[in-house]
Amino acid sequence: MRKGAVQNENSQYKIIAVDDDPGVIDTLSVFLRRSGYNLTGLTNPVEAVERIKSEHFDLLILDFIMTPVHGDAVVEEVRKFNKDLYILLLTGHKDLAPPLETIRRLDIQGYCEKSDKQDQLLLLIESGIKSIEQMNTIKRINEELSDTYEKLEKAYMESIETLRQTVEAKDVYTRGHSDRVSAFSVLIGEKLGLSEEDLRILRIGGLFHDIGKIGVPDSILLKDSKLSDDEYSQIKNHPSIGAHILSNATIFADIIPIVKHHHEKYDGTGYPSKLKGEEIPFLARIAAVADTFDAMTSVRPYRTALPMDVVKSEFQRCAGTQFDPQIAKVFLDILENEFDKIKEIQEKYSA
């Protein structure tokens, strides 16, 4: 590469040099500007800290022994607000260099002795610039990946909404029910102290838990009287149908356990897999509580909503048989002490 091209590349990086000896700053200015670098030289270390706070620099060249503060104190202050700045420390003599522990603690990338020959310093600066280039490349890649992830997440949510609308076209009850199951599941998850990622899976899984009903005949789905045993058997296929539909797309992998297993029972008598206890995925156990609560407290064509005292007694009675006892206990606590949150969800997503 031609010398002029190298200098043009160097000029895009901003270097700040700090030394209380004006002669050193003058020498560095001539030397570095001749090499094409964009240099700001200062003799006051306190002023330098303020400049670094208010202005972007890529690399700091810093004298160790200075007045009114030494270089390590300057770095200590800079690292409070800037973790990325590449720092090279200059020393008048090897014996005056800071301890290795200090260099590591303050994340100083290198140091060298002052000399009339600037070759070593130039090599350190060139090495620093290459490291900065790599850091900037990594940052750019991370930003691009983040942007790609956001686009995938948007496409994911749009896919969910499209499929949800398909189910809603068959069963108008599903929308309000799915929204409430999603919100109740997240409420329980928050009470259990789950991570943001688990709460996200609960939210989406709750919205999507009944997607398999798209494969249930309308004559059964919309029936306004009690189902026969045969009809109920067909309804019981909807978790497996939903899991099968979603299995073709990897973006749905994390919610499939909720979709497939939200009708399992803690004692192993549920469906479709008759899983028992902790064999049932934990988030599916949460969704099962939310799903059952909404079913009991919703008006259906064949019955009215159950009174809240009956609902509470059922959760107490079925803890350890139908429901995970820990989750049932947490949900009962919500019903007793945070019922305003339940009412808010019910009012927000009334069918």
Secondary structure in CASP SS format (residue, H / E / C, confidence):
PFRMAT SS
TARGET T0000
AUTHOR 0000-0000-0000
METHOD secondary structure of the structure
MODEL  1
M C 1.00
R C 1.00
K H 1.00
G H 1.00
A H 1.00
V H 1.00
Q H 1.00
N H 1.00
E H 1.00
N H 1.00
S C 1.00
Q C 1.00
Y C 1.00
K E 1.00
I E 1.00
I E 1.00
A E 1.00
V E 1.00
D C 1.00
D C 1.00
D C 1.00
P H 1.00
G H 1.00
V H 1.00
I H 1.00
D H 1.00
T H 1.00
L H 1.00
S H 1.00
V H 1.00
F H 1.00
L H 1.00
R H 1.00
R H 1.00
S C 1.00
G C 1.00
Y C 1.00
N E 1.00
L E 1.00
T E 1.00
G E 1.00
L E 1.00
T C 1.00
N C 1.00
P H 1.00
V H 1.00
E H 1.00
A H 1.00
V H 1.00
E H 1.00
R H 1.00
I H 1.00
K H 1.00
S H 1.00
E C 1.00
H C 1.00
F C 1.00
D C 1.00
L E 1.00
L E 1.00
I E 1.00
L E 1.00
D E 1.00
F C 1.00
I C 1.00
M C 1.00
T C 1.00
P C 1.00
V C 1.00
H C 1.00
G H 1.00
D H 1.00
A H 1.00
V H 1.00
V H 1.00
E H 1.00
E H 1.00
V H 1.00
R C 1.00
K C 1.00
F C 1.00
N C 1.00
K C 1.00
D C 1.00
L C 1.00
Y E 1.00
I E 1.00
L E 1.00
L E 1.00
L E 1.00
T E 1.00
G C 1.00
H C 1.00
K H 1.00
D H 1.00
L H 1.00
A C 1.00
P C 1.00
P C 1.00
L H 1.00
E H 1.00
T H 1.00
I H 1.00
R H 1.00
R H 1.00
L C 1.00
D C 1.00
I C 1.00
Q C 1.00
G E 1.00
Y E 1.00
C E 1.00
E E 1.00
K C 1.00
S C 1.00
D C 1.00
K C 1.00
Q C 1.00
D H 1.00
Q H 1.00
L H 1.00
L H 1.00
L H 1.00
L H 1.00
I H 1.00
E H 1.00
S H 1.00
G H 1.00
I H 1.00
K H 1.00
S H 1.00
I H 1.00
E H 1.00
Q H 1.00
M H 1.00
N H 1.00
T H 1.00
I H 1.00
K H 1.00
R H 1.00
I H 1.00
N H 1.00
E H 1.00
E H 1.00
L H 1.00
S H 1.00
D H 1.00
T H 1.00
Y H 1.00
E H 1.00
K H 1.00
L H 1.00
E H 1.00
K H 1.00
A H 1.00
Y H 1.00
M H 1.00
E H 1.00
S H 1.00
I H 1.00
E H 1.00
T H 1.00
L H 1.00
R H 1.00
Q H 1.00
T H 1.00
V H 1.00
E H 1.00
A C 1.00
K C 1.00
D C 1.00
V H 1.00
Y H 1.00
T H 1.00
R H 1.00
G H 1.00
H H 1.00
S H 1.00
D H 1.00
R H 1.00
V H 1.00
S H 1.00
A H 1.00
F H 1.00
S H 1.00
V H 1.00
L H 1.00
I H 1.00
G H 1.00
E H 1.00
K H 1.00
L C 1.00
G C 1.00
L C 1.00
S C 1.00
E H 1.00
E H 1.00
D H 1.00
L H 1.00
R H 1.00
I H 1.00
L H 1.00
R H 1.00
I H 1.00
G H 1.00
G H 1.00
L H 1.00
F H 1.00
H C 1.00
D C 1.00
I H 1.00
G H 1.00
K H 1.00
I H 1.00
G H 1.00
V C 1.00
P C 1.00
D H 1.00
S H 1.00
I H 1.00
L H 1.00
L C 1.00
K C 1.00
D C 1.00
S C 1.00
K C 1.00
L C 1.00
S C 1.00
D H 1.00
D H 1.00
E H 1.00
Y H 1.00
S H 1.00
Q H 1.00
I H 1.00
K C 1.00
N C 1.00
H H 1.00
P H 1.00
S H 1.00
I H 1.00
G H 1.00
A H 1.00
H H 1.00
I H 1.00
L H 1.00
S C 1.00
N C 1.00
A C 1.00
T H 1.00
I H 1.00
F H 1.00
A H 1.00
D H 1.00
I H 1.00
I H 1.00
P H 1.00
I H 1.00
V H 1.00
K H 1.00
H H 1.00
H C 1.00
H C 1.00
E C 1.00
K C 1.00
Y C 1.00
D C 1.00
G C 1.00
T C 1.00
G C 1.00
Y C 1.00
P C 1.00
S C 1.00
K C 1.00
L C 1.00
K C 1.00
G H 1.00
E H 1.00
E H 1.00
I C 1.00
P C 1.00
F H 1.00
L H 1.00
A H 1.00
R H 1.00
I H 1.00
A H 1.00
A H 1.00
V H 1.00
A H 1.00
D H 1.00
T H 1.00
F H 1.00
D H 1.00
A H 1.00
M H 1.00
T H 1.00
S C 1.00
V C 1.00
R E 1.00
P C 1.00
Y C 1.00
R E 1.00
T C 1.00
A C 1.00
L C 1.00
P C 1.00
M H 1.00
D H 1.00
V H 1.00
V H 1.00
K H 1.00
S H 1.00
E H 1.00
F H 1.00
Q H 1.00
R H 1.00
C H 1.00
A E 1.00
G C 1.00
T C 1.00
Q C 1.00
F E 1.00
D C 1.00
P H 1.00
Q H 1.00
I H 1.00
A H 1.00
K H 1.00
V H 1.00
F H 1.00
L H 1.00
D H 1.00
I H 1.00
L H 1.00
E H 1.00
N H 1.00
E C 1.00
F H 1.00
D H 1.00
K H 1.00
I H 1.00
K H 1.00
E H 1.00
I H 1.00
Q H 1.00
E H 1.00
K H 1.00
Y C 1.00
S C 1.00
A C 1.00
END
